[in-house]
C-alpha cells in the first residue's frame, strides 16, 4: 500500500529536482518547523532545485500542519517505524540526490551543502560523522554516555570488521545518497536498524562512500524524549549484523566447536593424561557433542548464505552454487556407512559374548564416534535436501520473470 501524500506549499511536482531532504517525524511539533526552515534555507543558499519532505508516522501533536505550513511536502506513513517512515518518504521524493536527517533539531540542516557537494563529486553515499574519530563534534548532553562511549563505537567497529565498510559513525541519522543507490539496495528494515542496513548493503554493492564531519546538538524536543531505545534497538542492530554475515554467526563458531571436538578425540582415544587427569569415554561424549553442534553450525552457515544470495541480501556464492544435492547425499551416506561399521563392530562383539556384558570403556570408543558419524551423515543429507529447495525457489522466480 502506497503512503498517502499531501502537497505542501510551493512544492509542485519537479521533474528536474536535484535534491530531496527527507525527515521522519513522530510528534515533533517542538522542532519540525525549525528543521524545515533550516533545510529550505540551505537549499536556497545552495541555489539548487530541491524539496523538503516530512514522512509523518502518525503524529498526534499537530506536526503535520506545522510541516505543511513551514513549506514541506507531507507524506503520511501508516506503517510504524523509523525505517518505514524514511522508505516511504524517499519513495515519494523527486530528487536525484537525497539527504535524510531527524526532525528533532539535533542535526543542523545548514550542513546540507556539504553533503550535496560530495554527492555531486560522484560519491554514492555520504555519511555524517558525529564522533571525534571522524572529525565530528558532540555537544554536551547531546548523546547519552553509553551511546557515545560504548554503543556507537562498538557497533561501528563491528561494521568495519564484519563488512569492511569504512564508516566511523554507523548510527548517524544524517546522510546523503543517490536515488539510484537507494533503488539498488532493496532495503527492508522498518525500525532503527534501517540506517545500518543501508550501510551494509551499500558496502555489498561496492558503493563509493565518504564521510563528512558534523555536529550533534542536544535534542530540541520538550514534549517527549528520544524514540531510540538503547537495548531494543542495539540488539536489533546486532541481530541485523548476524543475519547479513552468516560467516560470523554460524561458520566461525562452528569451526571453533569442531576444533574442540578434534582436540577432544585426539586426547581421549589414546587416553592421554592432561595435568594428571585421564581423558576417557566421557571426554569422547563431550567432544562428540561439540562436533555435532559445530557441523550443524557449518551447515546453517551454508544454508543461510544460499538463502541470502537467492533473496538478493548478498551476492551468490559460486562454490555453494556448484554443490549439488547428490554430492551432499553422497557425503552424508559415506559418514552414515562409517558410523554403521563402527556400531556393527560392537554388535558383533556383543554377539560373540552371547549378548552378555561388554567391556564398556573399550566398546564405547567405537559406539560414540559411530553414533556421531551417523548423526553427522543424516544432518548432511537433510541439509542438502533443504539447500536444493532454496535453489529451486530461485529457478522458479527466474521462470516467472
N, C-alpha and C positions, 0 to 999 in steps of 0.2 A: 504494500500500500504506500503510495507516494504521500509525502507530507503536504498539508495544505499551506498555501502561501498568501501573504498579504503584502501588496506593493507599498513600500514606504515612499515618502515624499521625495521628488527629484530623482527617482531611480526607475525610469522606463527600461525596457529590455535593451541591453547594449551588446550588439553583435560583435563589436571590436573591443570589448572591455579587456583591459590588460591585467587588472589586479582586483581580487576579491578578498576582503578582510572578513573572516568568519568568526563569530563569537558564540560559544554555547552559553545558554542563560537559564538559570533556575532561581527565581526570586532574587534578582539582582537589582531591585529598584534603587538601592542606595548608590550604585556605581555604574550601571549600564549606560546611562546618558553621558557620563564623563568619558567613558571609554570610546563611545561612538564619536563624540566631539573630537577627541584626540586623533582617532583614526581618519576621520574626514579631513581634518586639518592637515595631517601628514600626507594624505592623498593629494590634496590641493597644492601643498607646498612642493610636492614632487612633480607636479604637472602631469599626472598620469590619469588616464581614464579608468576610474575604479568605482567600487561599490562597497558598502558595509552591510553584511548580513548578520542578523541575530537569529540563531536557531534556538527557539524557546522550547523548553522541555516540560511545560505545564506550570508556569509561574502563576502564583495566586496573589501577588502583591502589586499588580499593575505594570510589571516590567514591559509587557507587550506594548502598551500605549506609549510609555516613555521612549521605547526604542523607535517606534514609527515616527513620533513627533521629533525625535532627535535627527531623523534623516536616514535611518537604516531600513533595510528591507527585512520583513519579518517572515520567518519560516516556522510554522507550528509543527513540532515533532511529538508524536504521541507515544512512541516507544521510549521508555525511560532509560537514562544512562548518558554519561559524558560522551562516549564514543558514538552512540546512536544519534545524539544531537548534532555532533560535528559532521558525521557522514551525511546526514540529511541536508545540513546547511551547505556543505561542499557540493553535493549533487545538484543543488538548486543554484549554484553560483555560475557566473558567466565568464569569470576571469581566466586568462591564460596562466597567471600566477595566483597562488592562494596563500594567504598568511592567516594563521589561526592564533587566537590568544584568549585567555579567560576574561570575563566581563566583571571581575572583582576589583579592578584598578590596581592589581599587584604588578601588572606588566604595563610598561609605558609604550603606548601605540605610536608615540613620536619616533620610535625606533624603526617603524615600518620601512623608511627609505633604505636602511642598512640591509634589510632582508631582500628588498627589491633589487638593489644593486647586485648582490651576489647571484640572485636568480637570473638576472639579465646577463651575467657572466657565465652562463651555461651550467650552473650547479642545479642538480635536480632537487636537492633537499638542503635547506639552510636551517640548522638547529640553533636556537638561542641557548646560551650557556650562562647560568647564574652563578656557578661555582668559581671560586678564585682559580682553580686549576685551569680553567679555560678563559681566564681574563674577566670573568663576571664579578658581580658585586651583590651581596645580600645585605640589605639594610637591617638594622636592629629590629628584632621582633617580627621580621618578615617570614621566617621559616622556623618551624619547631626544631629544637636542638637535635632530637632523634632523627628527623628527616635530614638535617644538614650534615651531621657528622657520621651517621650510620646508614640510613635508608638509601638516600640518593647516591652517595659514593659507592656503596656496596653493589646496588643494582646496576649502576653504570659500569662498574668494573666487571660484573658478570657479562654484560653485553659485549664488552671489548674482548673478554676471554673466550666466551662461548660462540660468539658470532662474528668476531673480528671486525667490529664496526667502530670506527674512530670517533666516538661521541663521549664527551666528558660529563654531560648532564642529560641523561636519557629521559628524565621525567619532566623536563622543562615544557610547559604548555604553550610557549610561544615559538612558532617555527613557520617557515615558508617552504613551499614546494610547488612544482609544476602540476597543472591539471593532468597532463599526460602521465606523470608518475603515479598520481593518485588512481587513475583509471587502470593502471597496470597492476596495482598492488592487491586488489580484491580484498580489502580489509573487512574483518568480520566481528571484532570485539566491540561490544556495546558499552563497556564500562571504562574505568580509568585506564585500563591496560591498553586501550586503543593507541595511545601515544607510543607505547613501547612496541606494539605490533607493527606500527608504521616504520619504526627504525629498523627492526629485524628484517622485515620484508624488503625494505629499501636496500639493505645490505645483500639480501639474497639475489636481487636483480642487478647488482653491481651499480646502483645509482651513485652519481657523483655527489658527495656530501661535503659540507663545510660547517663551521660554527661561527657565530658572531657573539661577542660578549654583550650581555645586557644586565640591567639592574633589576633586582626583585624588591618590590616595596611591600610594606605591610598591607594586608587585606583591608580594603576600604569599606567593607560592609559592616553595618552596625546591627542589622536586624537578626542576623544569624552568623554562625561560624562557617568554616570551610566545609565543602561537601566531601573532601577526601577523608577516608577512614584508614588510619595507619595500618592496622593489622590486616583488615579485609583486603584493601587494595594492594598492600605489599605482597600478601600471599597470592592474589590473583595474578600479579605481575610475575612472581617467581614461577607459578604454575604455567604461565604462558611460555617462559623460558624453557621449561622442561618439555612442553608439548612440541615446541619448534626445534628441539635438539634431542632426538632420541638417543644420540650417542652418549650424551651426559646423563640422561635419565635412566637408560636401560643398559647400554652396551658397556660403559666403563664399570658400573657396579657389578655387572655380570662377569667381566674379566677378573675383577678382584675376588669374587666368590669362587670362580673356577680355579684361580691360583691357590686359594686357601685349600680347596679340595685336593689339588695335585700335591701340595706340600703335605697334607694330612695323610694321603695314601703312601707317599714316599717314605714317611716316617713310621706309619703303622704296619704296613705289610711286612717289612723286615724286623719289626718290633724294636726299633731304635729307642734308646732311653734319652730323654731330654731333661737335663737337670735332675737326674735320678729317677724320673717318672717313666714307667713303662707305657708306651703307647700301643694299644691293642685294638680289640674289636670295637670298643666304644668310640675310639678315635675314627675308625672307619665309618661308623654310622654318622657321626657329625660331619665328616668330610664328604660323605655321600649326599647329605642334606645340602651342604654348601654347593656341591657340584650340580645338583638338580635345580636349585634356585638360580645359580649362575647361568646355566644353559637356558633356563626359562627366560631370564632377562635378555640374553643374547637374541633369542628368537623374537621376543617382544620388540626389541630394537629393530630387527629386520622388518617385522610386520608394520610397525609404526612408520618406518622410513618408506616402505612401499605405499602405505596409505597417504602419507604427506605428499609424496611425489604425484600420486594419482589425483589428489584433490587440489594440486597447484600450490600447496603450502611451501613446498620445497621443489627443487629440480629433481628429475628422475635419477635414480642411482643405476648406472649401466650394469654394474656387477649383479645387483639384486634382480634386475630385469631379465638377465640372462639365465638365472636359476629357474629350472622347471620343477613342476610338482613331481615328476617322475624321479628326478635326481634326489629330491628331499625324501621321497618314499624309499628309494634305494638305500640312502644313507641310514634312515631310521630302521629299515629292515635289517641291515647289517648289524646295527647296535643291538636290536632285539635278538637276533640269532646268537650273538656272542653271549648275551645275558642268559639265554636258554641253555647254551652249552655249559656255562658255569653252574647254573642251578641243576642241570641234569647230572653233572658230575657228583653233586652232593646226593641227589636222589639215588644214584647208582650205589654210592657208599652206604646209604641207608638201607637199600635193598640187600646189599651184601651182609649187612649187620642184622638181617631178618627184621628190619623195621624197628630195631631197638634203639637204645641210646647211642648218641654220636659224640665225638669229641668236638663240642660246640665251638671252642675258641679257634679250632682249625677249620671246621666246615663253614663257619660264618665268614671266614676270609674269602670264601668263594660265593656264598649266598649274597652277601651285602653288595659287592660290586656287580654281581649278576642282576640283582633287582634294580640297581641304579642304571645299568646299561639298558635293561628292558624299558624302564620308565623314560629314559632319555630318547630311546628309539621311538616309543609311542608318541611322546611330545613332538618330536621332529616330524613325524608323519602327519599328525593333526595340524601342526603349524604350516606345513607345506600345502595342505589342502586349503587352509584359510588364505594363504598367500595367493593361491590360484583364484580364489573367489574375488579377492581385491583386484587382481589383474583383469579378471573378466568384466568387472564394473567399468574399467576404463575402456575396454574394447566396445562395450555396449554404448557408452557415451559417444565414442567416435562414430559408430554407425548411425546413431541418431542425428549427429551433427552433419 
